[in-house]
Each structure stands twice: as C-alpha cells, then as structure tokens.
Amino acid sequence: MRIRKAKRGDLDRIQELWWELIASHIGFDPPFYAKKPEKECLKTARRWHTSALKKPDSFILVAEDRHQIIGYLLGAVCKRPPIYLDARQGMIYSLVVTEDHRNRGVAKKLLKAAFSEFRKLKIKLVALNVDPKNRPGRKLYAGRGFRDRHVLVVKNL
Ligand SMILES: CC(C)(COP(=O)(O)OP(=O)(O)OC[C@H]1O[C@@H](n2cnc3c(N)ncnc32)[C@H](O)[C@@H]1OP(=O)(O)O)[C@@H](O)C(=O)NCCC(=O)NCCS
C-alpha cells in the first residue's frame, strides 16, 4: 500500500469514496445529514475535488493498494480570524477508507502524509470536524494527538 498525491484521473474513484463517507454519516443524525439527491451532491463534490487538485494550498492524497484506490484525504489551508497570532490553519475536510480495507492502519498513514504536506505549507495547527457518534473516527484522531476544541450544538426548529 502506498500514499501518493491524487491526479485528475483518480477523480471518479475519489467521488465514490466521498459518497461512502457521506452515506456512513446519515445514521448519526438523520435530520442534520439529510441530503439533496445523490446525483446533485456528486456534481457539487466533483467541482470541489477538482478545485482542490488545482489550488496550491490544498491537496488530495490517495491510498493505493494493488493499483486500486482504497482511501483518500482532502486537506486545505484556511484563514483564522486575524486576531490570532497564527492566522492560518490546515483543515482536513475528508478522510475515508473503503469498508473492506479498514482497521489496517490506512487512515493513520494518510494522516501522517497529510501532516507532512501541511508542514511543507508552514502550517502549525491542523483541525477537522468529527461526529461525536463516529467511534472509529474519534479513536483515530484521539490516537493521533487531536484534542477537542469546539462542540457544535444544533437544534431543529
Ligand atoms: C474513520 C476511518 C477513516 C478509519 O480508517 P482506518 O483505516 O480503518 O483506520 P486505521 O486502521 O488507521 O485505525 C486508526 C485507529 O482507529 C481505530 N479504529 C479503526 N476502526 C475502528 C472501529 N471500527 N472501532 C473502533 N476503533 C477503530 C484503530 O483501532 C486505530 O486505533 P489505534 O491507533 O489505537 O490502533 C474509517 O473507519 C472510515 O473511513 N470511516 C467512514 C468515514 C469516516 O467516518 N471518516 C472520518 C470522518 S471525520
């Protein structure tokens, strides 16, 4: 298994994995995660993934096993409010490993490679959102040194 930067030709597979990530979250909070039809979501995601490949301050990493992409991570630099001493942070917007390759250290390898990309971009703080009900996700990040910062509270009206 190896980790490499994604290319345009990987986008179809990345889209499939992205949908696997989205589908895995619906049961955590159905009203919160209720989505537009799959085709529409995939169109939006395609624009987003394509632009992440082009921008110098974002990247997509893929995990490849026997010529098959089994997981990917999308990272990007974003601005923090200018009151902070460090006004830039790295955000991990997507991380997914396809179901039959989970629990073998693939996500850990993708994260390690992402940290190295962020370091090259002179980033000192990395953040991401994780659903509190996402046990594998929570365990993965806690084990890689992420600490809780905010709790997003939501209410349906
Ligand atoms: C979360 C996810 C990316 C983990 O990928 P993975 O390749 O299986 O993770 P790894 O094998 O690198 O394991 C990382 C850690 O998580 C733990 N873990 C993995 N799957 C687990 C599970 N089902 N339950 C509990 N812990 C789990 C591992 O034991 C490991 O812990 P350790 O560091 O103490 O050994 C994967 O489950 C996934 O794609 N889930 C669906 C999408 C998702 O939730 N993405 C994260 C969004 S924030």
The ligand as an ORCA input file, in Angstrom:
! r2SCAN-3c Opt
* xyz 0 1
  C     -12.538      6.504     10.386
  C     -11.792      5.738      9.293
  C     -11.244      6.748      8.292
  C     -10.639      4.944      9.935
  O      -9.901      4.339      8.889
  P      -8.997      3.036      9.144
  O      -8.058      2.911      8.012
  O      -9.867      1.890      9.442
  O      -8.211      3.457     10.469
  P      -6.847      2.825     10.977
  O      -6.812      1.371     10.613
  O      -5.721      3.689     10.525
  O      -7.059      2.878     12.544
  C      -6.866      4.046     13.269
  C      -7.321      3.850     14.718
  O      -8.745      3.777     14.750
  C      -9.147      2.550     15.363
  N     -10.309      2.023     14.655
  C     -10.430      1.757     13.347
  N     -11.655      1.245     13.105
  C     -12.283      1.176     14.293
  C     -13.574      0.738     14.697
  N     -14.453      0.238     13.827
  N     -13.914      0.865     16.010
  C     -13.046      1.361     16.903
  N     -11.790      1.779     16.584
  C     -11.433      1.696     15.290
  C      -7.978      1.626     15.203
  O      -8.001      0.626     16.209
  C      -6.824      2.559     15.343
  O      -6.569      2.828     16.704
  P      -5.079      2.701     17.318
  O      -4.332      3.900     16.788
  O      -5.308      2.769     18.762
  O      -4.530      1.415     16.811
  C     -12.732      4.707      8.594
  O     -13.395      3.944      9.573
  C     -13.768      5.335      7.670
  O     -13.481      5.620      6.504
  N     -14.985      5.575      8.196
  C     -16.050      6.162      7.396
  C     -15.757      7.612      7.048
  C     -15.379      8.412      8.271
  O     -16.020      8.332      9.315
  N     -14.352      9.246      8.122
  C     -13.906     10.136      9.149
  C     -14.724     11.360      9.066
  S     -14.237     12.581     10.267
*
